[in-house]
Structures are given as C-alpha cells and as structure tokens.
Amino acid sequence: MKAPEMRFPEMNVPLLSIVDITLDNAQQFLIDESFNRPVVIDFWADWCGPCKSLMPILEKLANEYAGAFLLAKVNADDQQMIASQFGVRSLPTVMIMQNGQPIDGFNGALPEVQVREVLAKYLPEPWEAPLQQAHGLMAQGNYTDALPLLRQAYDASRQLASIALLMAQCHLELNRIDNAEAVLSLIKLADQDAGYEQLIAQIALKKQAAITPELAALKEAYTKAPQDLGVRYQLALQYYQEAQHRPALEHLLEIIRRERNFAEGEARKTFTSIVAALGKADPLAIEFQRKLFTLLY
C-alpha cells in the first residue's frame, strides 16, 4: 500500500509523537487524528511482560519518525471500554488506524526489524519531514536554517543526490562556493543530471565574478614570487575577504607548514579565526581543523 500523503508540522512546531489515551481524548487521537496521519495504537498492561519489551521499540520509532505517525498508548486495564470497542483479546495488541479505520496490526511482541517492516508500508521515510521543512525554509529565503535540516535528511537518506543538490544550492545562495563544490564532488557520475550541471555552471560564474582587481593583482604578485610568504599571506586574506574560504585556508596552511610562527603567529591566528567563523559543524572547517592538527602534531 502506498504511504498516505502527510501533513507535516509548521516550521519549528513539532507534531506530538506519543500520547496516553483516556476516554476524554480517545475520539481526538484515535479517530480524528488518523485522518491527518497514521495512528499506531498500542494496547498494553502493567502485568504484561511482552508489552514491556515492545513498548520501548514503538517509542523509539515514534521519536525517530518525529511526528510522521502518532503512537497512542492504551492501558487496557484502565481503559477497558476502549479495548473492548476495538475487540482486543490479547496483549500486546497493536493496531494501525488510517482515515478512521484499522488497516493493519499485529499481536505479540515483535522484534524491531519486523515492527519497522509493518510500519514502513504506511509511513514516509524518516527523512522526508526535515526535507519538507527545508523546502519551506528555502522558499522563504532562509537558507541558513534550511542547511542543518538538509544535512539531517541527507545523512538519513544514505546521501541521496537530490538532497545533495539542495545543500549545494543553499551554500551557493549563502556565497559558500567552496562548500557547494565539496558537496557536489560527492555526487556519483550516474547522478550528475541537468540540475548538477546547472549548479556547476553557477559556481563557475560566481568564481569569475569574485575575481576583483585586488585579488587579480595579488594572484599575479604571488605567481611572480611564490616563495614570498608575505605576498601569500595577503593573498589568503583577500580570498577570505571575498568569501573564498578554501583557497584562503589552503594558502594559510602552507604558510604555517613553511614557517609556523610567521608574522609572530598571525597566519595561524587567521587560520583559526576563519575556521571558527565557519562554525564547528561546517564540513570545510572540519576538514581544515584535521589538516592543521596533522601538521602540528
């Protein structure tokens, strides 16, 4: 069966993932909510040993799916009327509700892999919710907040090329050309479609536009005197000023390699400042932190 079309939460407003059912909220969460997303009902009791092994699995999956389905826990001893209305005869019993009707379920404590198989028929992938939120943020021009959601979806989806393209687009919109290139470099040849080629072309245009007269002059001076660390340091600073972080860090790293205390440590201070400005989670920052550590230690 095809997974139902989901209503994802508004930006930064997570859906409820787990709820304890009472007579007061049964209609709301067991029936009404099933028209918005699947509701997984777990009938359990304190005396039921298998219930205690199944419930942590269901709770783990509910948190993992982050609101894609609602886990509704029904204590069959306390809510005998509800259990009776659903025809529960043994515990644990799990029912999946959709559009006001039970569509699937199982009895007994299944291992996690089997529980996942049952739920997978009716649920979107766990990474679809952050991906949709990222789409919304990008539509608003909020590329900074979209990026961590895209990284989350990218990792959870086992690095889907389509998500990588969105990440690269965000980086380009934020003028992080190096990061965009790094993301695109991970895309396999078979996945390098028209969208990939378009982003590559945008990178080339941005690079060309970024060559200011100041940068051009320093590049020429460096070409004439590649051993002059002072010229190389000024070139690195100019690259940084124009948001070209990778070449800036590459030149600074080479200066440190050749003369660790260049300009009384200014090259190393600048290198560290650029990495800090990029942020600890930035892939480029992580890459060059490792390179500096390897060089120094």
Summary of the structure (lengths in Angstrom):
residues: 297
radius of gyration: 27.1
end to end distance: 56.1
largest distance: 87.0
contacts: 890
relative contact order: 0.07
helix: 60%
strand: 9%
